[in-house]
Amino acid sequence: MCEGLSIEEIFEGYSTFQRCNQAPEIKHSKEHTVLFELPLSEDVDVLPIPRLNESEENESNFEEYVKLPFDKSSIYYEIDQNGEKIQKSRWDLIKDSLKNRKIENSKELEEAIKSYNTKFAKEWNFSALHKFFDEELLEEQQEQFFDELMPKIIDLALQLPDLIRSIPFLRQKRNQCISMSKKQAASILANAFLCTFPNRNVARKSTDYPEINFSRLFGSKSAHVVQKIKCIFNYFRRVILKMPTGVLTFQRRYIKDFPQWSTSDLKFSSIKWHSDSKGTIENAAGMLQVDFANRYLGGGVLGHGCVQEEIRFAVCPELIVGMLFFESMKPDETILITGAEIFNKHSGYSNTFKWEGNYIDNTPCDKFRRKQIYIVAMDAVSFHKPKMQFEEFLLRRETNKAYCGFYHDPNDIEKPIPVATGNWGCGAFRGAKNLKCLLQFIACVSNNRNLVYFTFGDEALMKSMAEMFSFLQQKDASISQLWKCLVTFKNDMKCFEDLYKYIYDNFDIINNNSPPETINECQSFNEIQSKKSDEDDYENPSKRSKISDDSSETSSIADLCANLNEKISAPENNENQICEQSSSNQPTILEYFKSNS
């Protein structure tokens, strides 16, 4: 069921993949690291040639570059026959453990992986991996896997030094990109599967990067973890049968200056919209598809997490590669990934997630061989107290985040592709659906992007938001006019549980020339208006509602933060919870305020 304009009208005469102005051009620069040689061969069946001329200085600069498994500084010690401690290369140990022994079952695979991760040998539990082989595969299928597929996964992993010499971290507060071939990405994933990356096995407070080794996935007890493992193995089966010759681009976007929402005169009537209760974001071809992300890219995909972000990463395993080098996101940042195709069919959500088979993604490529699949990862705030989301500085934080995700250069004369999104941060993070769709509507208007909104089966929401969108457009409303309604709503929540009813009833009153009076107990604005004959009361500043503007933000936030010490975090994912994002390391309100300083 749908509301609004048709998808054809949303594209405004463009064909689905006609516009190629979403992803950055691929060219070597200080801001764009390209891991293959340019130009690419005109023969699209020829694999990109790895670019291996980076200096050794890059390889050993671990502040700016990823420490790779074959790095010379990655060592271990053995005691010889004379009791002497001998230093040896960890990469040599990895090669010996994986290549010079025949691995015939999952127990032997576990033993091999632990042989070069001795520090964690007693901690790691590979029960999910064993369950997959013992319960999901027949004996002959297990034999086929370890005879045919496993040796090739190992070969793919051990090719890494011949494919990549160094990879920079994409750090906070920088606009940077990495482009790599799909074979390079496959080798990274093979190493992650075999848990070869050093210094990435535990979550430390001192690190601000996601996990990358698969050890926690192998030990997770949730039933759906086995289904994620099926997705991973199907990916390896596909790339080993026929290695893709395409390219991926990973982009970090940082925006320093945001629009002033309280004064923006941009009109909601300037864009088109479509809402759908049945469709899915990942099937929104030719659109900018929103990943409801954790601030640590990937969330719990390598653990027991299995909601929107984790499912997308499971069915598109190339997305996991970004977890190697993306630092966690600040409030003024988002992550964009171009070219990550779907390899797996699936059904269900959270505990009902199920791998349904192989998927062939026929999305066309751009001139750089990237599938025209555009994904933006943007993290929402987790609200311990849902009413907090109506504080102006948190309204601004969420709108700024969406603006950053949907950003399009205003100097580009070609209209940007539409946004495909939905109930961002509205599960365990307790975001209000009726609010989040309005904030994303604002972000689309400010970037001149048409909006396609999926309500995931919620027909009532689809209808109510369609009515609200139509109301705003028929009113020829501006962003600033809606913003005034949103920031005053918190004063009247005792009277108006329904945000939309509040906007319908009070839009004209709030946006007249006089500031609205403070709501007392459960008076409505209509009741106040009926008493306008008492001019003295109405003009009394102490009775006015304080509508925050940008100049007063610092003091109002400071006052708020002074009284708040608790975290705005959601409970950690477990088997019985549905979460958009894992909640570890969620910042306090004060930390969100400070994060832009």
C-alpha positions in Angstrom: 0.0 0.0 0.0 1.3 3.4 -0.9 0.6 7.1 -0.5 1.9 10.2 -2.3 3.3 10.3 -5.8 4.3 7.3 -7.8 8.0 6.2 -8.0 8.0 7.3 -11.6 7.1 10.8 -10.5 9.7 10.7 -7.8 12.4 10.2 -10.4 11.1 13.2 -12.3 11.7 11.9 -15.8 15.1 10.4 -15.1 15.5 6.6 -15.6 16.4 4.7 -12.5 20.1 4.6 -12.9 20.5 7.7 -15.2 22.1 10.0 -12.6 25.6 9.2 -11.6 26.2 12.2 -9.3 26.0 10.5 -5.9 29.4 8.8 -5.6 32.7 10.7 -5.8 35.0 10.4 -8.8 37.8 7.9 -8.4 41.2 9.6 -8.7 44.3 9.5 -6.6 44.5 12.4 -4.2 45.3 13.3 -0.6 41.6 12.8 0.3 41.0 9.7 -1.9 43.2 6.6 -1.5 42.8 4.3 -4.5 44.2 0.8 -3.9 44.3 -0.1 -7.6 46.0 1.3 -10.7 44.2 3.9 -12.8 42.9 4.0 -15.5 40.9 0.7 -15.3 41.1 -1.6 -18.3 38.3 -1.0 -20.8 37.7 -4.8 -20.7 35.4 -5.1 -17.7 36.4 -8.8 -17.3 39.9 -7.9 -16.4 40.6 -7.5 -12.6 41.9 -4.2 -11.4 45.7 -4.2 -10.9 46.7 -3.6 -7.2 48.6 -0.4 -6.5 51.5 -1.5 -4.4 53.9 1.5 -4.4 53.0 2.9 -1.0 56.0 3.7 1.2 57.1 1.5 4.1 56.6 4.5 6.3 52.8 4.2 5.7 52.9 0.6 6.6 54.4 1.3 10.0 52.4 4.4 10.9 49.7 2.8 13.0 48.2 6.2 14.1 47.1 6.8 10.5 47.2 3.3 8.9 45.7 -0.1 9.7 48.0 -2.7 11.1 47.7 -5.5 8.7 48.3 -9.2 9.5 51.6 -9.4 7.6 53.1 -6.3 9.2 56.8 -6.8 10.3 56.0 -5.5 13.8 53.4 -8.2 14.3 55.5 -10.8 16.1 55.3 -13.6 18.7 57.9 -15.4 20.8 58.9 -19.1 21.0 61.1 -20.8 23.5 63.8 -22.9 21.9 65.4 -26.1 23.2 67.9 -24.1 25.1 65.2 -22.1 26.9 66.0 -19.0 24.8 63.2 -16.7 23.7 63.1 -16.4 19.9 61.2 -13.7 18.1 59.2 -14.9 15.0 56.9 -13.4 12.5 53.2 -13.8 13.3 52.4 -13.9 9.6 54.7 -16.9 9.1 52.9 -18.6 12.0 49.5 -17.8 10.3 50.7 -19.2 7.0 52.1 -22.3 8.7 48.9 -22.9 10.7 46.6 -22.5 7.7 48.5 -23.8 4.8 50.8 -26.5 6.1 48.1 -28.5 7.8 45.0 -30.1 6.4 41.9 -28.7 8.0 39.1 -31.3 7.8 36.4 -30.0 10.2 35.4 -27.0 12.3 37.2 -28.2 15.4 40.5 -28.2 13.4 39.7 -24.8 12.0 39.2 -23.5 15.5 42.5 -25.0 16.6 44.3 -23.4 13.7 42.8 -20.0 14.4 43.7 -20.2 18.1 47.3 -21.2 17.3 48.1 -17.6 16.2 45.7 -16.0 18.7 47.1 -17.7 21.8 46.2 -14.8 24.1 42.5 -15.5 23.4 42.6 -19.3 23.1 40.8 -19.9 26.4 38.4 -17.1 25.9 37.1 -17.8 22.5 34.1 -20.1 22.0 33.3 -21.3 18.4 30.0 -22.9 19.3 28.0 -21.2 16.6 30.5 -22.2 13.9 30.4 -25.9 15.1 26.6 -25.7 15.2 26.5 -24.6 11.6 28.5 -27.6 10.4 27.0 -30.2 12.8 23.3 -29.2 12.3 23.1 -27.5 9.0 25.3 -29.6 6.7 25.3 -33.3 5.9 28.5 -35.2 6.4 29.3 -35.1 2.6 28.6 -31.4 2.5 31.0 -30.8 5.3 33.7 -32.8 3.5 33.0 -30.8 0.3 33.4 -27.6 2.2 36.7 -28.4 3.8 38.1 -30.1 0.7 37.1 -27.4 -1.8 36.0 -24.1 -0.3 38.1 -23.8 2.8 41.5 -24.1 1.0 40.4 -21.4 -1.4 39.3 -19.1 1.4 42.8 -19.6 3.0 44.5 -18.9 -0.4 42.4 -15.7 -0.7 43.5 -14.6 2.7 47.1 -15.3 2.2 47.2 -13.2 -1.0 46.7 -10.0 1.0 50.4 -8.8 0.8 50.2 -9.1 -3.0 47.0 -7.1 -3.1 47.3 -4.3 -0.5 50.4 -2.7 1.1 48.7 -0.2 3.4 45.2 1.1 4.2 44.6 4.5 5.9 42.1 4.9 8.7 39.2 7.1 7.8 39.3 9.2 10.9 36.9 11.6 12.5 36.5 15.2 11.3 38.0 14.4 7.9 36.4 14.1 4.5 38.2 11.1 3.0 37.6 8.1 0.7 39.0 4.7 0.0 38.4 2.9 -3.3 39.4 -0.8 -3.7 38.7 -3.7 -6.0 36.2 -6.3 -5.0 39.1 -8.9 -4.9 41.0 -6.7 -2.4 37.8 -6.5 -0.3 37.4 -10.3 -0.5 40.9 -10.9 0.8 40.2 -8.6 3.7 37.1 -10.5 4.5 38.9 -13.8 4.3 41.4 -12.6 6.8 38.6 -11.3 9.1 36.9 -14.7 8.8 40.2 -16.4 9.8 40.8 -13.8 12.6 44.2 -12.8 11.4 44.0 -9.0 12.1 46.2 -8.0 15.1 45.1 -5.8 18.0 41.4 -5.9 16.9 40.1 -8.8 19.0 38.7 -6.9 22.0 36.7 -3.8 22.6 38.9 -1.3 24.5 37.8 2.1 25.8 40.9 3.5 24.2 39.9 2.4 20.7 37.2 4.0 18.7 37.0 1.5 15.9 34.7 -1.5 15.3 35.7 -5.1 15.7 36.8 -6.9 12.5 37.8 -10.4 13.3 34.9 -13.0 13.2 35.7 -14.6 16.6 32.7 -13.1 18.4 30.3 -14.2 15.7 31.6 -17.8 15.9 30.7 -17.8 19.6 27.4 -16.1 19.7 24.5 -18.3 20.9 21.6 -16.7 19.1 19.8 -19.0 16.6 20.0 -16.3 13.9 23.8 -16.2 14.1 23.9 -19.5 12.1 21.9 -17.8 9.4 24.4 -15.0 9.3 27.2 -17.5 8.9 25.3 -19.0 5.9 25.3 -15.5 4.3 29.1 -15.3 4.8 29.8 -18.7 3.4 27.6 -18.1 0.4 29.5 -14.9 -0.3 32.8 -16.8 -0.2 31.4 -19.5 -2.5 30.3 -16.8 -5.0 33.6 -14.9 -5.1 35.7 -18.1 -5.3 33.6 -19.5 -8.2 34.0 -16.2 -10.1 35.8 -13.2 -8.6 34.0 -10.0 -9.3 36.0 -7.4 -11.3 34.1 -4.4 -9.8 35.1 -1.7 -7.4 33.9 -0.3 -4.0 34.2 3.2 -2.6 34.1 4.0 1.2 33.5 7.6 2.0 33.6 9.5 5.3 31.6 12.8 5.2 32.1 15.5 7.7 30.1 18.8 7.7 31.3 21.7 9.8 28.5 24.3 9.2 24.8 23.3 9.2 21.7 25.3 8.2 19.9 27.3 10.8 16.6 25.4 11.0 14.9 28.1 12.9 15.3 30.6 10.1 15.2 28.4 7.0 12.6 29.6 4.4 12.9 26.5 2.2 9.4 25.1 1.4 8.2 21.6 1.8 6.4 22.0 -1.5 9.8 22.0 -3.2 10.2 18.2 -3.2 8.1 15.2 -4.0 7.5 12.3 -1.6 6.2 8.7 -1.6 5.4 6.5 1.4 5.1 2.7 1.3 4.1 0.2 4.0 5.2 -2.9 2.1 8.5 -2.1 0.3 12.1 -2.3 1.6 15.0 0.1 1.6 17.4 -2.4 0.1 15.1 -2.8 -2.9 14.9 0.9 -3.6 16.8 0.9 -6.8 18.6 4.0 -7.9 18.1 5.7 -4.5 20.3 6.7 -1.6 19.5 3.9 0.8 19.7 4.6 4.6 21.5 2.3 7.0 20.1 2.8 10.5 23.6 2.6 11.8 25.5 2.3 15.1 28.1 5.0 15.5 30.5 2.0 15.2 29.9 0.9 11.6 28.2 -2.5 11.4 26.8 -2.5 14.9 26.5 -6.1 16.1 26.8 -7.9 12.7 29.9 -9.8 14.0 28.0 -10.6 17.2 24.4 -11.5 18.0 22.9 -8.3 16.6 20.4 -8.9 13.8 18.2 -5.9 13.0 18.3 -3.4 10.1 22.0 -2.6 9.9 23.2 -6.1 10.8 20.9 -7.7 8.3 22.1 -5.4 5.5 25.7 -6.2 6.3 24.9 -9.9 6.4 23.3 -9.9 3.0 25.9 -7.5 1.6 29.1 -8.8 3.2 31.3 -6.3 1.4 30.0 -3.7 3.8 31.8 -5.4 6.6 35.2 -4.3 5.0 34.5 -0.8 6.2 34.6 -1.9 9.8 38.4 -2.3 9.4 39.2 1.4 8.9 36.2 3.6 9.8 36.5 5.4 13.2 33.2 5.8 15.0 31.0 8.6 13.9 30.6 12.0 15.5 27.3 13.8 15.4 28.4 15.8 12.4 29.5 12.8 10.3 28.1 10.0 8.2 29.5 7.2 6.1 28.7 6.4 2.5 29.5 3.2 0.7 29.1 2.7 -3.1 29.0 -0.6 -4.9 28.3 -3.2 -2.2 26.0 -5.6 -3.9 23.4 -8.0 -2.4 24.7 -11.7 -2.4 22.0 -13.3 -0.2 18.2 -13.6 -0.1 16.7 -13.4 3.4 13.5 -13.3 5.3 12.5 -12.3 8.9 14.0 -9.9 11.4 15.9 -10.3 14.6 15.2 -13.8 16.0 13.3 -14.8 12.8 16.1 -13.8 10.4 16.7 -16.6 7.9 19.0 -17.0 4.9 16.8 -17.9 1.9 19.4 -18.6 -0.7 21.7 -17.0 -3.3 20.9 -13.7 -4.9 22.2 -12.3 -8.2 22.3 -8.5 -8.1 21.9 -7.2 -11.6 22.3 -3.5 -10.7 24.3 -1.8 -13.5 27.7 -0.3 -12.8 29.0 3.3 -13.3 32.1 4.1 -15.3 34.3 3.1 -12.4 32.7 -0.4 -12.3 30.9 0.4 -9.1 27.4 -1.1 -8.7 25.0 1.8 -8.6 24.0 1.0 -5.0 24.4 3.9 -2.7 24.2 3.3 1.1 24.5 6.0 3.8 25.2 4.9 7.4 23.9 7.4 9.9 23.5 6.8 13.7 20.6 8.0 15.7 20.7 9.0 19.4 19.4 6.4 21.9 16.9 8.0 24.2 16.7 6.6 27.7 13.8 9.0 28.3 11.8 9.4 25.0 10.6 12.9 25.9 14.2 14.1 25.7 14.1 13.9 21.9 11.9 17.0 21.8 14.6 19.1 23.4 15.8 21.5 20.7 19.4 20.6 20.8 18.5 16.9 20.2 16.1 17.9 17.5 19.0 19.7 15.9 21.4 16.8 16.4 19.1 14.4 14.6 18.2 16.8 11.8 21.9 17.7 11.3 22.8 14.0 11.2 20.2 13.4 8.5 21.3 16.5 6.6 24.9 15.3 6.6 23.7 11.9 5.3 21.6 13.4 2.6 24.0 16.2 1.7 24.3 17.1 -2.0 26.4 19.9 -3.4 24.1 22.8 -4.2 26.3 23.8 -7.1 25.5 20.5 -8.9 23.0 21.5 -11.6 21.7 17.9 -11.8 19.1 17.0 -9.3 20.3 14.4 -6.7 18.8 10.9 -6.5 15.9 10.3 -4.0 16.4 9.2 -0.5 15.0 5.8 0.6 14.6 5.7 4.4 12.2 4.7 7.2 11.8 4.6 11.0 15.4 5.6 11.8 16.3 5.0 15.4 12.7 4.0 16.4 13.1 0.6 17.9 15.0 0.0 21.1 16.5 3.5 20.7 12.9 4.8 21.4 12.8 7.4 18.7 9.3 8.7 17.9 8.3 7.6 14.4 6.1 10.6 13.7 8.9 12.9 14.7 11.8 11.1 12.8 9.9 11.1 9.5 9.5 14.9 9.8 13.2 15.5 10.7 14.2 13.4 7.6 11.7 15.4 5.5 13.4 18.6 6.6 16.8 17.1 5.7 15.5 16.1 2.2 14.0 19.5 1.6 17.3 21.2 2.5 19.2 19.0 0.1 16.6 19.2 -2.7 16.1 15.4 -2.6 12.8 13.7 -3.1 11.8 11.3 -0.3 10.7 7.7 -0.4 9.7 6.5 3.1 9.1 2.9 4.1 7.0 2.2 7.2 7.7 -1.5 7.4 4.1 -2.7 7.6 2.8 0.2 9.7 -0.1 1.3 7.5 -1.4 3.7 10.2 1.9 5.6 10.2 2.0 5.6 6.4 -1.4 7.3 6.3 -0.7 9.7 9.1 2.6 10.9 7.8 1.1 11.2 4.3 -1.6 13.5 5.7 1.0 15.5 7.5 3.3 15.9 4.5 0.2 16.9 2.4 -0.7 19.4 5.1 2.7 21.0 5.1 2.8 21.3 1.4 -0.7 22.6 1.1 0.1 25.3 3.7 3.2 26.1 1.6 5.0 25.7 5.0 8.7 26.5 5.4 11.2 24.5 7.5 11.4 27.3 10.1 7.6 27.2 10.5 7.6 23.5 11.3 10.7 23.9 13.4 8.8 26.3 15.7 6.1 23.7 16.2 8.6 21.0 17.0 10.5 23.0 19.6 7.4 24.2 21.4 5.8 20.8 21.5 7.9 19.8 24.6 6.1 22.5 26.6 2.7 21.0 25.8 3.2 17.2 25.9 0.9 16.9 28.9 -1.9 18.1 26.8 -0.9 16.8 23.4 0.3 13.2 23.3 -0.1 13.3 19.5 2.6 15.5 17.9 0.6 15.7 14.6 -2.6 16.8 16.4 -0.6 19.5 18.1 0.8 20.7 14.8 -2.6 20.7 13.1 -4.3 22.6 16.0 -1.5 25.2 16.5 0.4 25.6 13.3 -1.2 29.0 12.4 -1.1 30.3 16.0 2.6 29.4 16.5 3.5 31.0 13.3 1.7 34.4 13.7 3.7 37.5 14.5 3.5 37.1 18.3 5.2 34.4 20.2 2.9 31.9 21.8 2.1 32.0 25.4 3.3 29.2 27.7 0.9 26.4 28.1 -0.3 26.1 31.7 -1.3 22.6 32.8 -3.6 21.4 30.0 -4.6 24.6 28.4 -4.5 24.5 24.6 -3.5 27.3 22.4 -7.1 27.6 21.3 -8.1 28.2 24.9 -5.4 30.8 25.3 -6.5 32.6 22.1 -10.0 32.9 23.5 -8.6 35.0 26.4 -6.7 37.4 24.2 -8.8 40.3 25.5 -6.6 40.2 28.6 -3.6 41.9 26.8 -1.6 42.4 30.0 -1.4 38.7 30.7 -0.6 37.9 27.1 2.2 40.5 27.0 3.8 39.4 30.2 7.2 37.8 29.3 7.0 35.3 32.1 4.0 33.7 30.5 5.5 33.2 27.1 6.8 30.0 25.8 10.6 30.2 25.2 11.2 29.1 21.6 15.0 28.6 21.5 16.9 30.1 18.7 20.4 29.5 17.7 21.9 32.3 19.7 20.5 30.9 22.9 21.5 27.3 22.3 24.6 27.2 24.4 23.0 28.5 27.6 19.9 26.4 27.3 22.0 23.2 26.6 24.3 24.0 29.5 21.4 24.4 31.8 20.0 21.1 30.7 23.3 19.2 30.9 24.0 20.5 34.3 21.0 18.6 35.6 21.6 15.4 33.6 24.2 12.8 34.3 22.5 9.7 33.0 23.2 8.1 29.7 20.8 8.3 26.8 21.5 4.7 25.9 19.5 1.6 25.0 19.9 -1.8 26.7 22.5 -4.0 25.1 21.2 -6.4 22.4 20.2 -9.8 23.5 18.4 -12.7 22.0 15.0 -11.4 23.1 15.4 -7.7 22.2 15.0 -5.9 18.9 17.6 -3.2 18.6 18.7 -0.9 15.8 22.2 -0.7 17.1 24.4 -2.2 19.8 24.4 0.2 22.7 28.0 -0.1 24.0 29.9 3.2 24.4 26.8 5.3 23.8 27.6 8.9 24.8 25.8 10.9 27.5 23.9 14.0 26.6 26.7 16.1 27.8 29.1 14.2 25.5 26.9 14.8 22.5 26.9 18.5 23.3 30.7 18.5 23.6 31.3 16.4 20.5 31.1 19.3 18.1 33.6 21.4 20.0 
